[in-house]
Amino acid sequence: MKKLIYLIALFLGFTSFAQGTLHIYNHSSYDIEGRLFANSLTNCTPEVFTFYKVPAGTMVDIKSFNLSYLATPPINSWAVRTSTTSTAINVNAPSGLLITMGNLARWHFYWFKTKVAGTSLDSGDPDFNMGDQHFCGDTTSQDYIHGVVTEAKWYYDSTTNETTLIVKDI
């Protein structure tokens, strides 16, 4: 009986800190591209990040780092840094390490630029540092930015453990 209670507590502990789904809804007529980050809520590491481009008019659901290769467009690899003094290592999805990181990190921010769809031309918008300021001493991420041609909203739902980014034309 004690083992069963221990296993249930362990399972609940892992799931309560699990990564959660990231929804990116790019309802704009512009591509968005930049660095997507997740961190530990307590001391900023581990840190998991990648460069990610979301085409105009695309809705993406990233269930986890480990399943990110199934997203459209896919994320096939992540950089993982396990301490403030370690160098980031490249990890391909799927991976046991990415499963572990998913239990330790939550989506933190997506620092991106808007580009004219299908090109590398800037749209005229500022950098969008969209994210959650509630951990890692972050003072630069914003949950809403009104740019020149687009606007973006980032929010975290603690009930469902889901993070959503919505980008749309102004």
TAURVEN-V133800 format. One record per helix or strand of 3 or more residues. SS is the DSSP state (hx for helix, st for strand). FROM is the first residue (numbers start at 1). TO is the last residue. If there is no record, write none. Layout:
# TAURVEN-V133800
SS | FROM | TO
SS | FROM | TO
This chain:
# TAURVEN-V133800
hx | 2 | 16
st | 22 | 26
st | 30 | 39
st | 47 | 54
st | 59 | 62
hx | 68 | 70
st | 77 | 81
st | 89 | 92
hx | 96 | 104
st | 106 | 116
st | 128 | 131
st | 144 | 146
st | 150 | 157
st | 162 | 169
